[in-house]
Amino acid sequence: MSELTLSSGLAELGLALSPATQAQLLAFRDLLLKWNKTYNLTALRDPQQALSHHLLDSLAILPHIGSEPLLDVGSGGGLPGIPLAIARPELAVRMVDTVQKKATFLQQAAIQLGLKNVTVNHARVEELPGQYAQISSRAFAELSLFVALTRHLLAPGGRWLAMKGVRPDAEIAALPADIVVERIIPLHVPGLDAERHLIILKAGT
């Protein structure tokens, strides 16, 4: 089996991104791994693993992202927020993390990569103002806690986009009665031999 590349992985995902965009994505991966030596942003150290587990995993939800401003909660090393912002330069992406060193990295990555569409907050999400049509998270919290902490931030008619591994049926069952599961989408991430799901939620009327 030939080694997975970003371009072959994108092709498997059905995504067409320009060579310049792909170069920017790889530059982000390299920056993440460089800072990781000091700041411990991710458990992964291998560039090939970072390609599948971080870049392609984040981009797998791109077809389900709308055009309205996106809030990425618990962004950590910038996933999925920065890959989404690179792939969609017209999409306004705000990232928030409570850990100072992670927020510092996110800020620096946005500057170095020239991402004018990215804003970073070092804050607790429950204290954040504003409203967003899309709120994403990846390995942030159980669904009910994710919803509880960000409910004040969801614009009317907005959606939560929760990235999960194995289908989280117990978490779904524990959601408040007025939270509607709009879609459960199995994701097939090239180079990632594990279950992945995108759970799209909305507030019931």
N, C-alpha and C positions, 0 to 999 in steps of 0.2 A: 504494500500500500504506500503510495507516495505521501510525502509529508504535507500536512495541511498548510495552506497559505491563506492569507487574508482574502485574496481575490477568489480562490476556490471556495472558501467558506461562505463568502458573500453570494457567490453564484448558487450554492446549495440553498441559501436562505431566500433566493429570488430577489436579491437587492442589487441594484446597479448604482455604484458610487464611483465618482471620477478618480483617476489616479492621484490627483492632488488631495482629495478627501481621504483616500486610503493611506497616503503618506502621513497625513496628519493623525490618523488613528494609530498608526504604528509609532509615531513620535510620542503620542500620549502613553502608549504601553511602555515604551522605553523610559519615559519620565517617571511613570508609576513605579517601575522596578528599581530605578535609580534612587528615588526618594525612599523606597521601601527598606533599603539597607539601613537607613537611619531612623525612619519614622514608624516602621512596622505597620504599613497600611493594608497589607494583604498577606495571607499565609503562603501564597504562591511565589516562587522565586524563578521559575522556569519560563523563558519568553514564549515557548510553544504552548505551554499550559495557559499562560496569560492571554494568548491569542484566542483560544477556544473558550476558556472559563470566564473571561472578562469581556473582551471585545465582542466576540460573536454572540455570547450569551446576552449581553446588553442590547445588541442590535437586533436580536430575534424578535423583540417587541416593537420594532420600528413601524411595521405595517399597521399597528393598532394605536399609534400615537396620532392625535389630531393636530390641528394647526394652532390651537389656543395655548397660552402660556402654561408651562409645566413646572410643578414644584416637585423636586426629588428629595425625599425625606431620608435622613440617615445616610447621606451620600458616601461617607467613608472615603474610599479612594477614588470617588467620582463615578461610581457605577450604579445605575446605567446612565446618569445624567450627562457626563462628558461625551461618551460615544454618541449619544443621541444628539447632543448639541453640535458635534462635528458633522454628523451625517445630515442634519437639518439646520443650516445656518440661519434660516428665517424663523426658527422656533426659539422663543424666549424661555430659557431654562434657569430656574432659581434652585440652588442647592443649599441644604441646611444640614449642619452636623454640630453636635454638642462638644465634640473633642477639638480643642484648639489646633493641635498639630495637623489634624485632617482638614480643617477649614483653611489653614495656612497653605497646605499642599494644593487644595482645590483652587484657591486664589492664584497661586503661582502658576499652576497648570493653565488656567484661563488666560493669564498674561502671556506666558511663553508660547502658547499655541494660537494666540491672537483671536480668542473666542469672544467677540463683542456681544454675543447673545447670552452669555453666562453671568449670573450674579451669585455671590456666595454669602451666606450668613453663618456666623458662629453663634448659635443660639439653640435654646430648647424649642422644639417645634410647637409646643403648646403655647409658647409666648410670642409666636410669630404673627404679625398682622397680615391683612390682605386676603384675597380670595382667588382661587385657581380652578380652572375648568378641568385640569388633569393633575392628579397627585400620584406620584409613583414611589415605590419602595422595593428594595431588593434585600432580602434577609434582614429586615429592620425589626419586625415584631410580629406577634400573632395578629391575625386579621382584626379581631375585636379591639385590640389595643391600638393598632394602626388607625382604625376608624375613629376611635375615641379621641386620640391625640390630635387628629387633623380635621375633625368634623367642622370646626369653625372656619377652616380654610377652604372648604369645598364650595365653589360657586354653585348657584342654583342650576340644576341640570348637569352638574359636573360628574366626573368619574374617578374612582380610585383604581389604580393599576398596580396590583401586588404581584411581584415575581416570587414564585415559590418553587420548591423542588418537587417532591412527591405530592400528588393531589391532596390538599389539606382538608379532608372531609370533616375531621373533628373541629377544626378552626371555623369552617363554614357553618357547621351546626351551632357553634357558640356565638354567632353574630347576633346583634340585636334584631328584634322582629321587624324593625322598619328599614333594615338594610337589604337591598335587593341584589342578588348575584345575577348580573346581566349575562356574563359569559365565563366559561372555564375553557381556556384554550391550551391544549397540549403543545409544547414547543419542542422542536427537534433541532438541537444545536449541534452543528458540525464539530466533531472532535470531542464532544462531551458525552460520555457514556453514562448518563444519569437522567432520571425523569426531571422535566422542567415544565412548569405550568404558569400561565398568566391568568390571574383571577381579576375580572373586571366587576367592580361593585358600584352601586349608586344608592342614594338615599331615596327611600320610598316617599310617596306623598301622603 
